[in-house]
């Protein structure tokens, strides 16, 4: 009898133990299942933090849309987007926030080239790859960023000057003194540096070309108009305006018209970016040429990230394809423009 009671006690203990074990295991399974759901919602997505310069131009808007339409959940991404409003301090703050959030990749379209050493060192220490787009950065250690995607800005400067030389030759003006003014972009940005240097180098090949003045229009239409108004008051006989983006060219065109001159005829207008609005301006006869700066960087950056995810190496510098679009091609090509 005693042995029977002892056996019953043991069986009861075992039964209770199994019940508790089952309940505990069920809770654990539920928690693990909840964690797996969360992981499938967030962990399966590649999180990309993107610090954009701002929204200063049509080109920049197209560049932003390219990233926002590429880095979507259906494609396996979660995009954290930050608009720096043209201030580097805002970009540095955004990058530090991305690091704190432990994103998988950081993408930066830098306001200016310098001043990135410290924050990129922090990203490197955190083990987060950094991809630079559009404008280049100037750092002593290029291992601070994985790669760069963008335009060959100096080549764009060459292309603009070469187009001008051919145009003047066709017009029978190749031996004339040609007075030029330049609306520069944000001083210190890669686009400004490259385009200015490209044109400057070509000036050496044309001693009859005179650069009367250069001033920054900060890549905006309003500032471009303001600077052009100043140029027109300061200099007689301006033959050519080189605007380092389309929006500044639009501002310059408004100033030229307000001064009673005819843009595209009295003054040759050379611009950069080749946004759709520039094609409209060329069709209207206001602009002579726009050198393309392709803003559709999103797909190229996604391609790079996918390679990095597979452990593949990527080229340090990756240029996008670009063209030169004179006014006579605008009507034919405008409907094919994506931006």
C-alpha positions as CSV (number, residue, x, y, z in Angstrom):
1,X,0.0,0.0,0.0
2,X,2.8,2.4,0.9
3,X,4.6,1.6,-2.3
4,X,1.3,2.2,-4.2
5,X,1.0,5.7,-2.5
6,X,4.6,6.5,-3.4
7,X,4.0,5.5,-7.0
8,X,0.9,7.7,-7.2
9,X,2.8,10.7,-5.8
10,X,5.6,10.2,-8.4
11,X,3.1,9.9,-11.2
12,X,1.3,13.1,-10.0
13,X,4.6,15.0,-9.9
14,X,5.5,13.8,-13.3
15,X,2.1,14.8,-14.7
16,X,2.4,18.3,-13.1
17,X,5.9,18.6,-14.5
18,X,4.7,17.8,-18.0
19,X,1.9,20.3,-17.7
20,X,4.2,23.1,-16.6
21,X,6.8,22.1,-19.2
22,X,4.1,22.1,-21.9
23,X,2.8,25.5,-20.8
24,X,6.3,27.0,-20.5
25,X,7.2,25.6,-23.9
26,X,4.0,27.0,-25.4
27,X,4.8,30.5,-24.0
28,X,8.4,30.2,-25.4
29,X,7.0,29.1,-28.8
30,X,4.6,32.0,-28.8
31,X,7.4,34.4,-27.9
32,X,9.7,33.0,-30.5
33,X,6.9,33.1,-33.1
34,X,6.2,36.7,-32.2
35,X,9.9,37.4,-32.6
36,X,10.0,35.6,-35.9
37,X,7.1,37.7,-37.2
38,X,8.9,40.9,-36.1
39,X,12.0,39.6,-37.8
40,X,10.2,38.8,-41.0
41,X,8.7,42.4,-41.0
42,X,12.0,44.2,-40.2
43,X,14.9,41.8,-40.2
44,X,14.2,40.6,-43.8
45,X,14.3,44.1,-45.1
46,X,17.6,45.9,-45.9
47,X,17.5,49.2,-44.0
48,X,19.0,52.1,-45.9
49,X,19.5,55.5,-44.4
50,X,19.7,58.2,-47.1
51,X,20.9,61.8,-46.3
52,X,19.8,64.0,-49.2
53,X,21.3,67.5,-49.8
54,X,17.8,69.1,-50.0
55,X,15.3,70.0,-52.7
56,X,17.0,73.0,-54.3
57,X,16.4,72.0,-57.9
58,X,14.4,69.9,-60.4
59,X,17.4,67.6,-60.6
60,X,17.4,67.1,-56.9
61,X,13.7,66.3,-56.8
62,X,14.3,63.7,-59.5
63,X,17.2,62.2,-57.6
64,X,15.1,61.9,-54.5
65,X,12.3,60.2,-56.3
66,X,14.7,57.8,-57.9
67,X,15.7,56.6,-54.4
68,X,12.2,56.6,-53.0
69,X,10.8,54.5,-55.9
70,X,13.7,52.1,-55.8
71,X,14.1,51.4,-52.0
72,X,10.6,50.1,-51.3
73,X,9.4,47.2,-49.2
74,X,8.3,45.2,-52.2
75,X,11.9,45.2,-53.4
76,X,13.2,44.2,-49.9
77,X,14.1,47.6,-48.5
78,X,13.2,50.0,-45.8
79,X,14.3,53.6,-46.6
80,X,15.0,56.1,-43.9
81,X,15.1,59.5,-45.7
82,X,16.5,62.7,-44.4
83,X,16.4,66.1,-46.1
84,X,19.5,68.2,-45.0
85,X,18.1,71.5,-46.3
86,X,21.5,72.4,-47.8
87,X,23.3,72.2,-44.4
88,X,26.2,69.8,-43.7
89,X,25.6,69.9,-40.0
90,X,22.1,68.4,-40.7
91,X,23.7,65.7,-42.7
92,X,26.2,64.8,-40.0
93,X,23.4,64.6,-37.5
94,X,21.4,62.4,-39.8
95,X,24.3,60.0,-40.3
96,X,24.8,59.7,-36.6
97,X,21.1,59.0,-36.2
98,X,21.4,56.3,-38.8
99,X,24.3,54.8,-36.9
100,X,22.3,54.7,-33.7
101,X,19.5,53.0,-35.5
102,X,21.9,50.4,-36.7
103,X,20.9,50.6,-40.4
104,X,22.4,48.2,-42.9
105,X,23.7,50.9,-45.3
106,X,24.2,54.6,-45.3
107,X,23.8,56.7,-48.5
108,X,25.0,60.3,-48.6
109,X,24.6,63.0,-51.2
110,X,27.0,65.4,-49.6
111,X,26.5,69.2,-49.5
112,X,30.2,69.8,-49.8
113,X,33.3,67.6,-50.2
114,X,35.2,68.2,-46.9
115,X,34.4,67.7,-43.2
116,X,33.4,64.1,-43.3
117,X,36.3,62.3,-41.7
118,X,34.9,62.1,-38.1
119,X,31.4,60.9,-38.8
120,X,32.4,58.5,-41.5
121,X,35.0,57.1,-39.0
122,X,32.1,56.5,-36.7
123,X,30.1,54.6,-39.4
124,X,33.2,52.5,-40.2
125,X,33.6,51.6,-36.5
126,X,30.0,50.6,-36.4
127,X,30.5,48.4,-39.4
128,X,28.0,50.2,-41.7
129,X,29.0,50.5,-45.4
130,X,28.7,54.1,-46.7
131,X,27.8,54.8,-50.3
132,X,28.4,58.3,-51.6
133,X,26.2,59.6,-54.4
134,X,26.2,62.6,-56.7
135,X,28.9,64.8,-55.2
136,X,32.2,63.4,-54.2
137,X,33.9,63.7,-50.7
138,X,37.5,64.6,-49.9
139,X,38.9,62.3,-47.2
140,X,42.4,61.2,-46.3
141,X,41.3,57.6,-46.0
142,X,39.1,56.3,-48.8
143,X,38.3,53.2,-46.8
144,X,35.8,55.4,-45.0
145,X,33.3,54.9,-47.8
146,X,32.6,51.8,-49.8
147,X,32.1,53.4,-53.2
148,X,30.8,56.5,-55.0
149,X,28.1,56.8,-57.7
150,X,27.6,59.8,-59.8
151,X,28.6,62.0,-62.7
152,X,32.0,63.0,-64.1
153,X,31.6,66.7,-63.4
154,X,34.8,67.7,-65.0
155,X,33.9,65.9,-68.2
156,X,30.6,67.8,-68.1
157,X,32.6,71.0,-68.1
158,X,34.6,69.8,-71.0
159,X,31.5,68.8,-72.9
160,X,29.9,72.3,-72.4
161,X,33.0,74.1,-73.6
162,X,33.4,71.8,-76.6
163,X,29.8,72.3,-77.6
164,X,30.4,76.1,-77.4
165,X,33.5,75.9,-79.6
166,X,31.5,73.9,-82.2
167,X,28.5,76.3,-82.0
168,X,30.7,79.4,-82.5
169,X,32.4,77.8,-85.4
170,X,29.1,77.1,-87.1
171,X,28.0,80.6,-86.5
172,X,31.2,82.0,-88.0
173,X,32.3,83.5,-84.6
174,X,35.2,81.3,-83.7
175,X,37.7,84.2,-84.0
176,X,35.6,86.8,-82.1
177,X,36.2,87.8,-78.6
178,X,33.6,85.9,-76.6
179,X,32.7,87.4,-73.2
180,X,31.4,84.8,-70.7
181,X,29.9,84.8,-67.2
182,X,29.4,81.8,-65.0
183,X,26.7,81.1,-62.5
184,X,28.4,78.6,-60.2
185,X,26.7,76.0,-58.0
186,X,27.2,75.7,-54.3
187,X,30.9,76.5,-53.7
188,X,32.8,73.5,-52.6
189,X,30.4,71.0,-54.0
190,X,31.7,68.4,-56.5
191,X,29.4,69.6,-59.3
192,X,30.7,73.2,-58.9
193,X,34.3,72.2,-58.7
194,X,34.3,69.8,-61.6
195,X,32.2,71.9,-64.0
196,X,34.2,75.0,-63.2
197,X,37.5,73.2,-63.7
198,X,36.4,71.6,-66.9
199,X,35.4,74.9,-68.5
200,X,38.5,76.7,-67.1
201,X,40.8,74.1,-68.7
202,X,39.1,74.5,-72.1
203,X,39.5,78.3,-71.8
204,X,43.2,77.8,-72.2
205,X,42.6,76.4,-75.6
206,X,40.6,79.5,-76.7
207,X,42.5,82.7,-75.9
208,X,39.7,84.8,-77.4
209,X,37.3,83.6,-74.7
210,X,37.1,86.0,-71.8
211,X,35.6,84.9,-68.4
212,X,34.3,88.2,-67.1
213,X,33.0,86.9,-63.8
214,X,31.9,83.9,-61.8
215,X,29.6,84.0,-58.8
216,X,27.6,81.3,-57.0
217,X,23.9,81.1,-57.6
218,X,23.7,78.2,-55.1
219,X,21.9,76.0,-57.6
220,X,18.6,77.9,-57.1
221,X,16.5,79.8,-59.7
222,X,16.0,82.8,-57.4
223,X,19.7,83.2,-56.7
224,X,20.6,82.6,-60.3
225,X,18.3,85.4,-61.4
226,X,19.7,87.7,-58.7
227,X,23.3,87.1,-59.8
228,X,22.5,87.4,-63.5
229,X,20.8,90.8,-62.8
230,X,24.0,91.9,-61.2
231,X,26.1,90.7,-64.1
232,X,24.0,92.6,-66.6
233,X,24.4,95.8,-64.6
234,X,28.1,95.3,-64.3
235,X,29.1,94.2,-67.8
236,X,28.3,95.2,-71.3
237,X,28.4,92.8,-74.2
238,X,27.9,89.5,-72.4
239,X,27.9,86.8,-75.1
240,X,27.6,83.6,-73.1
241,X,26.1,82.5,-69.8
242,X,27.3,79.2,-68.3
243,X,24.8,78.2,-65.6
244,X,26.0,75.2,-63.6
245,X,22.5,73.8,-63.3
246,X,19.2,74.3,-65.2
247,X,17.4,76.1,-62.4
248,X,20.0,78.9,-62.3
249,X,19.7,79.1,-66.1
250,X,16.0,79.6,-65.7
251,X,16.7,82.5,-63.3
252,X,19.2,83.9,-65.7
253,X,16.8,83.7,-68.6
254,X,14.2,85.7,-66.5
255,X,16.8,88.4,-65.8
256,X,17.9,88.6,-69.4
257,X,14.3,89.0,-70.6
258,X,13.7,91.7,-67.9
259,X,16.7,93.6,-69.3
260,X,15.2,93.7,-72.7
261,X,17.5,91.1,-74.3
262,X,16.7,87.8,-76.0
263,X,18.1,84.7,-74.3
264,X,19.3,82.1,-76.7
265,X,20.0,84.7,-79.3
266,X,21.5,87.9,-77.8
267,X,23.1,85.8,-75.1
268,X,24.0,82.1,-75.5
269,X,22.7,80.0,-72.6
270,X,24.6,76.9,-71.6
271,X,23.3,74.8,-68.7
272,X,23.8,71.5,-66.9
273,X,21.4,68.7,-65.7
274,X,19.1,68.4,-68.8
275,X,15.9,68.1,-66.8
276,X,12.6,68.0,-68.8
277,X,12.0,71.7,-68.0
278,X,15.3,72.5,-69.8
279,X,14.0,70.8,-72.9
280,X,10.9,72.9,-72.7
281,X,13.1,76.0,-72.4
282,X,15.1,74.9,-75.5
283,X,12.0,74.3,-77.5
284,X,10.8,77.8,-76.5
285,X,14.2,79.1,-77.9
286,X,15.4,80.4,-74.5
287,X,18.3,77.9,-73.9
288,X,20.9,76.7,-76.4
289,X,22.1,73.5,-74.8
290,X,22.0,71.5,-71.6
291,X,24.7,69.0,-70.6
292,X,23.1,66.0,-68.9
293,X,23.7,65.1,-65.3
294,X,21.8,61.9,-64.8
295,X,19.9,61.9,-61.4
296,X,18.6,58.4,-61.6
297,X,21.0,56.9,-59.1
298,X,18.6,54.7,-57.1
299,X,18.8,51.6,-59.3
300,X,22.6,51.7,-59.5
301,X,22.9,52.0,-55.7
302,X,20.5,49.1,-55.3
303,X,22.6,47.0,-57.7
304,X,25.7,47.8,-55.6
305,X,23.9,46.9,-52.3
306,X,22.8,43.6,-53.8
307,X,26.4,42.8,-54.8
308,X,27.6,43.7,-51.3
309,X,24.9,41.5,-49.7
310,X,26.4,38.6,-51.7
311,X,29.9,39.4,-50.6
312,X,31.0,40.6,-54.0
313,X,33.4,43.4,-54.6
314,X,32.3,46.7,-56.2
315,X,34.3,49.3,-58.1
316,X,35.2,52.3,-56.0
317,X,34.0,54.9,-58.6
318,X,31.0,54.3,-60.7
319,X,29.9,56.9,-63.3
320,X,26.4,57.1,-64.8
321,X,25.9,57.5,-68.5
322,X,25.2,61.1,-69.7
323,X,24.8,63.0,-72.9
324,X,24.8,66.5,-74.4
325,X,21.5,67.9,-75.7
326,X,21.5,71.0,-77.9
327,X,18.3,72.9,-78.7
328,X,17.8,71.4,-82.1
329,X,17.2,67.9,-80.5
330,X,14.9,69.0,-77.8
331,X,11.5,68.6,-79.5
332,X,12.4,65.1,-80.7
333,X,13.6,63.9,-77.3
334,X,11.5,65.6,-74.7
335,X,8.8,62.8,-74.5
336,X,11.5,60.3,-73.8
337,X,12.9,62.1,-70.8
338,X,12.3,60.4,-67.4
339,X,12.9,63.6,-65.3
